[in-house]
Amino acid sequence: MPINIPNLLTWFRIWMIPVFVGLLYLPDSWLDAHQKHLFSMLIFALAAVTDWLDGYLARSLNQTSAFGAFLDPVADKLMVAAALIVLVALGQVAAFIAFIIIGREITISALREWMAQIGAGKSVAVSMIGKIKTAFQMLAILLLLYQESLFGLPIHRIGTWLIYLATILTLWSMVYYLMLAMPQIARKQRE
């Protein structure tokens, strides 16, 4: 495992998961609900920023590695899964939403791994629809974690709308990636 700044940022994101989850379950005598919402949202925002930053630094410092390419999406998926599970437990997100988003991540990760094994990994590379889905998903989770109105805006309601939109984009991107892979899957079956 190469030790460099991008990989350390990725590890930092993974280490923040138990802090993020534990924070929401602290006794109210330690932190009130507002503080829990605010700090959990800030930790998730920090994780999202480090997700962007580690990729940027890996490319700009020429510190890309196979290990980093493996660990970065794992860290992202773990953080999103942890946030969704906590939001379901707190009654902020419906379980079927979490199932769709987490299920899609597992499915597409497995598809990418299989496509790489047959030498067709580039056919399911990250697309613009995947990036848009991720942006809506991250923003929705941030708003749902904060929950409270801000500047008169109904943050929780906006977050709920965005998580439903992210779920639709999640399904769309899954179908898109599966359609990209179908010719390769059919070719492999003919061999």
Summary of the structure (lengths in Angstrom):
residues: 191
radius of gyration: 18.0
end to end distance: 36.2
largest distance: 64.3
contacts: 568
relative contact order: 0.11
helix: 81%
strand: 1%
